[in-house]
């Protein structure tokens, strides 16, 4: 049980780190443009593949979604701080 929780935490951190550069790039594009949409959705297949490969069910999706959203937001924040 503890090993699965640790694996889920690591997978969530991977989702966060994977989304950082895409959040950075997303913050430079016009909202709701094609590029903006692509930068949000490119990491999703990789996260799904890792989740399935590690044997997690759909119940892990909310935690992975939170990690992905934090990565997008932090990436955008890092871009705004750099620009200031």
SVG drawing of the C-alpha trace seen along z (x, -y; Angstrom):
<svg xmlns="http://www.w3.org/2000/svg" viewBox="-12 -44 26 46">
<polyline fill="none" stroke="black" stroke-width="0.4" points="0.0,0.0 2.7,-2.5 4.6,-1.6 1.5,-2.4 1.1,-5.8 4.7,-6.6 4.4,-5.6 1.3,-7.8 3.1,-10.7 6.0,-10.3 3.7,-10.1 1.9,-13.3 5.3,-15.0 6.2,-13.8 2.9,-15.2 3.7,-18.5 7.3,-18.6 6.1,-17.5 3.6,-20.4 6.1,-23.1 7.5,-23.8 4.1,-23.7 2.7,-26.1 5.7,-28.4 4.9,-28.3 1.2,-28.5 1.5,-31.8 3.1,-33.4 0.2,-32.6 -3.2,-34.1 -5.8,-32.6 -8.0,-29.9 -5.8,-29.9 -4.8,-26.7 -1.3,-26.8 -2.8,-27.5 -4.9,-24.4 -2.0,-22.3 0.3,-23.3 -2.4,-22.2 -3.1,-18.9 0.3,-17.6 1.4,-16.1 -1.9,-14.3 -1.2,-11.1 2.1,-10.6 0.5,-10.9 -2.2,-8.5 0.4,-6.0 2.4,-6.2 -0.8,-5.8 -1.9,-2.7 1.6,-1.3 2.0,-1.6 -1.4,0.0 -3.4,-2.9 -7.2,-3.0 -9.3,-6.0 -9.4,-6.9 -5.9,-8.4 -7.0,-10.9 -8.1,-13.7 -4.7,-13.8 -2.8,-13.7 -5.1,-16.4 -4.1,-18.6 -0.4,-17.9 -0.8,-18.8 -2.7,-22.0 -0.1,-23.1 2.6,-22.5 0.8,-24.6 0.2,-27.4 3.8,-27.3 5.2,-27.3 3.1,-30.4 4.1,-32.0 7.8,-31.4 7.4,-33.1 5.7,-36.1 8.3,-36.5 11.1,-36.2 9.3,-38.9 9.0,-41.3"/>
</svg>
